[in-house]
């Protein structure tokens, strides 16, 4: 693994070039790859039973987002180039032995906690009525979310509510560049899953419902523009009570499902009882008529 790592660095010509190229390529491959997958899922109507929202966003909005995201991703090359000396000043290394598995896990968990905290508070701030329409409203143009909506945002939001929370943990720890790449994959994977519009039972994020909340939580945030500001975990929403609207919404859905099930069972039972009563009455009437006919015939014979 390390031999391949060093070989890739040599191919790029310098550590700084490898830093830039690797972050750009990993970001684009994961983001585009997952969105192609979710596009096929929607177009072919796979797993409709797990779809949260059943409306697609307007095509013109999708095209607008794709154009902006193309520029954003290409612009990332400049961003990473400028950030390289900032990160190396904090201890980031590129050409060095790869970190142990335990180190990667600990650094990713710390980064996750930093991102979750900073994202919650910056996201909640962007919903303040005095600034919402100037910045965050762009992201909420997607009422019915799809994967590409995850990174569709105003430049100010992209920097202060996305990049800063994402990079904070690895910057503080001076993490190895390999750890930063692992963290990038997980972050992109999670945010696309939260915006995909599906809640697949085998999704790794859905398996962590008690901690993460699943895609339904963020889908509610977009469709109702209310509460559920958190990212990787439900902690801050729970601590600050901003998960109450989502919980109430889920309770209503469950109540409606229970009512629908009750009505269906009631109708089925009514039909079944009606048929049974009809058959029973028919048989009884037939037997009674038969007995009456026999008696009359006997009288005639006499």
Buried (B, 14 or more C-beta within 10 A) or exposed (E): EEEEBBEEBEEBEEBBBBBBBBBBEBBBEBBBEBBEEBBEBBEEEEEEEBBBBEEEBEEEBBEBBEEBBEEBBEEBEEBBBEBBEEBBEEEBBBEBEBBEEEBBEBBBEBBBBBBBBBBBBBBBBBBEEEEBEEBBBBBBBBBBBBBBBBBBBBEBBBEBBBBBBBBBBBBBBBBBBBBBBBBBEBBBBBBBBBBBBBBBEEBEBBEBBEEBBBBBBBBBBBBEEBBBBBBBBBBBBBEBEBBBBBBEBBEEEEEEEEEEEEEEEEEEEEEEEEEEEEEEEEEEEEEEEEEEEEEEEEEEEE
